[in-house]
């Protein structure tokens, strides 16, 4: 169902439990995700804005928060925006110090996606798509991507991506919601984080990988047992390729739990998105660096420049597929 309020045209999905998901075509963005608790409350567990203008203005901030957006063609950083493919050197647009971040200057998160299908009833869903022209942000190949959001009857937000290209290209898609199980106006410092990862991608100060993969044991990155959310983090955890939970967020306040499942090799954990005093969030919320935590399921940053990292090349004639699930429970 498509509705409009506060100048924000959105599509709303509701499951039989009363969970509600709102999506807008701008950036194929999740603007609201309300999860029912056992005491009958609905908690909006993602940050966002009341208007499309709010999302547009957020990309003019020094550190664009990418609030709820779909990120591509390449999520994360590429060192100096450079990579080599099939013997040819490519120079992407630079938008993060000396590097390319999240697909460049005018990336997927700022495009108006097509709405291809909306289903209602059991396990409601919405499918959006975008065609990126060959050479957009200097990436090779015309690139066609579709994303289906499903709100399951088990209170799961399921994301299924598919993509094809007319030429060999590089790809790394992710979702950039800031989650907060106490509600979007709270902060995450009291919430418990678990990341089922033995290893983390080592990075330089500018968040570009060194190429080393480090053990998390005896480091501040060891979240194999529950610890409070960090005040700041921007790192990719290496997760095993299986069907088990990759990460968990739990709120002792609302007793809501979120488990993250993905078929991707990494979960990038990010805390530190900041809108500053100039841009208010939805319901006039003031968002700060501890307002939310991102679980960006994806390949490793700068993978095209590290031969031992997972493959980031999508070949002409092949289809990229990715599935990520955020599963919510009220305990």
N, C-alpha and C positions, 0 to 999 in steps of 0.2 A: 504494500500500500504506500502510495506517495502522498505526503502531506507537506504543508508549508506553515511554519510559524517563526516569528522573529526574523523574517526575511531569509530563512534557511529552508530550502526545499530538500526534503530528505525522504528516504524510504524506511519504513518501520516494519520490523518483523517481530512477531510475538509467538511464543510457544505455549503449550497447554499449562505450564507452570507459572505463567505470567512474566517470564523473562522477556526483556525487550531490547532489541538491537536497532540502532539508527545508523544509516549510511548515507553519505552524499556522494555525487559523482565527482566533485572536485577532489582529486587525489585518491579516488576510491577509498574515502576516509570514513572510519568509524567515529561517529561523534558522541555516541552514548551507548552504554551497555548496562542495563539495569538487571540485577540478579536478586531473586527473592531469598530472604533469610527465613529461618524456621519460625521466627516470631512475626512473620508477615510483612516485614519491611522490604522495600525495594531499594537496593544500594546501587548507585551509578558508579561503576568501578573503573571508568576511564575518564581522562581529562579531555577537554575540548572547548569549543567556542560556540556562541549562540548564533553567529552569522558567518556566511561565506567570507565576508570581508575580514572577519577575525582570523580565519585561516590564511587568507592572502597576506594580511599585514604581518603575520607571524614569520613569513619568509623574508621580511625586510629587517628582522632583528639580527643582531650580530651573530648569535648562535640560534639559527632557526630550529625550533623544537620538533618539527615534523609530526605534529600532534595527530595521532591516529591514522597516519597516512600509509599508503602503499609506496614502497621505495624501490626505485630502479632507474636505469637499467642495472646499475651495479651498486648495491648497498655497501656501506662502509667506504673506507678510503683506498685510493689507488695512488701510490707514491708518484708525486710530480705529474699525475695524470697520464703517465706513460705506460704502454705495454706493447709487446710484439706478438703478432699473430700471423701465422703462415708466412714468416719471413718479412712481414711489413710492419713498420713502426707506426704507432698511433699516438696522437697527442690529444687528450680529452681537455675539456674546459676545466679551469682551475677555480675552485670556490671555497677552499678550506686551507688557509695559509698557502703553502706551495703545492697542495695536493688537490685531487678531485675527490669529492665526498657525495655519496648517495645519488650518483647519476649526473652530477654537474649542476650548472646554473639554473636551467629551466627544465627540471627533471619530472619524472612521472608523478611525484607528489603534488605538482602544481598544474597538472593537466586535467581537463574535464573528460572523464571516462564516459563511454557509452553504457547505458543500462540495457543489457540484452534480454534479461528474463528476470521475473520475480515470481516466486511460488509462495502460496499460502497454505494453511492447513498444517498437517504434521511435518515437522522438520522444515520450516519455511526457509527460503534461500533467496539470494539476489546474485546475479552474475553481471559483472561489469567487464568492459574490454577497452583496450587502447592500442592503436597502431602507431608505432614510432618510426618516422621516416628514416631511410638510410642516411647516415651522416648527422643525425640529430645528436647534439652534444659531441659530435665527431666519432660516434660509435659506428662500426660497419654494419650493413644489412638493414633492410626494413624488418622491423621486429613487431610481431603481433602477440599480445598477451591478453589472457582472460583470467579473471579471479572470481571464484564463487565463495560467498560467505553463507554458511548454513548455521542457523540457530537450532540445535538439536533438542529433542525432548529430554535429553539428559543434561541440559544446561551447558552444552558445549558450544563454543564459537569455533567452527571448523572453517579453515581457509584452504582452498584448493586452487593452485595456479597451473596454468598451461601456457606455453609460449613456443613460437616458431620464428624462424628467420630466413631471409632470402640469401644471406651470405653467412659464413662462419662469423660468430661474434662472441662477446663475453657477456655473462649474465650472473646476476645475484639479486634475487628479489626478497624483500622482507616486509614485515608489518611493524608499524612504529607506534602502537598505542602505549600511553603511559598508564599503567594500572595502579589502582589504589583501592584496596579492599575495605577501607574505612569510608569510602566515598570520595569523590573528586575534590572536595573542599578541604580534606584533611592532609596529613603528611604520612609518609611510609616508614618513618623511623622506628615505630613500635611493632612493625610487622616482621615476621620470620621468613627468611630466605633459605632455601636449599637448592643447590645446583649439583646434579649427579654427574660430576666431571672430575676425572683424575688429573686432567691437564688443562693448561691455558696457553693461548698464543702470546708469546712475549712481544712487547712493543717498545718502540722508542718513546721519547717524551711527546712527540707529535702524533702518537697513536698508530704509526706505521709499523707493521710487523718487522722484527729483526730476521725472521726465518726460523728462530728457535721455538720449540714447543716445550714448556716447562711443566714439571710436576707441581700440583697445588699443595702437596703435603708440606706442612711447616711453613706455609706462607699465608698472607692475608687473603689469598684467593681460595682458601679451603672452605667451601660451603657444603661439603658432603654431609655435615650435620648442621642442624638449624642454627643460624645466627641472625641477629637483627640486620635489617637492610643497611648497607653501607651508606655513608653520607655522600660519597662520590665514587663512581666506578664507570669505566668505559672500556670493557674488555670482552674478548671472545673466548668462551669456554668450549673445549673439545668434547663432544658427546658421542657415545657409542651408537652404532647403527642398529637399533633394535626398537621394539615397540613399547619400551618402558618409559616411565616419566623422566623427563630431562631436567625439569626444574619445578619447584613448588614455592608458592607464596601463601602465607597464612596470617590472618588477622585475629589476635586474641580478643579484640574488641567486638567484632561482628560475628566471629566464628565462621567466616567465609574462608574457603581454601580454593586456590587455583593451581591446577597441575598443567604443565606444558609438555606436549608431545610434538615431535617433529621427525621428519626423515632427513633433515639437513645435518651436516657435520658439525655445525657450531650453533651455540646460543650466545648472542652478544647481549650482555647485561649492561644497561645504562641507567645511571641515576645522575641527575645534574641539569636536566632541561630547565630552562628558566625564561619566563616571559618578562621579567622585570616589572617595574611599577606602571609601565606605559600601556600594557595590553592586558585587559581583564579577560579571564576565562568565563565559561558559561555560568549563568546565575550570579554574575558579578564576582566570581571567585578570583582571588589573587594567587596566581601560581608562582611557585619558587622552586629552588633546586631539589627540594625533598618532597615535592607534590606527588610524584609518581615514579614508577620503575618500569623500564622497557625490557621485554624479552624478545629480542630480534633474532628469530630463527633463520639461519643463513649459512652461506659459505664463509670462509675466512676473508678478512680484509686483504687487499693486495694479492689475492691468490694468483692472478695472471702472471705475476712477477716472481713466483716461488714454485719451482717445478715439483717440489715434494708436497705442496698443499693440494687439497682436493681440486679436481678439474673444474674450471670455470668457463669452459668453452662450450657453446651451443653450436653444433654444426648444421649447415644447411640440410634440410630434409629430416632432421631429428626433432623431437618434441621434448621440451623441458617440462617436467612435472614436479610439483612440490606440494606437500600436505603438512599443515600445522594445526594443532588443536589446543585451545585453551579451555580446560574443563573446570567448571565451578561446582563446589559442593557447600552446603550449609551444614555445619557439624553441630 
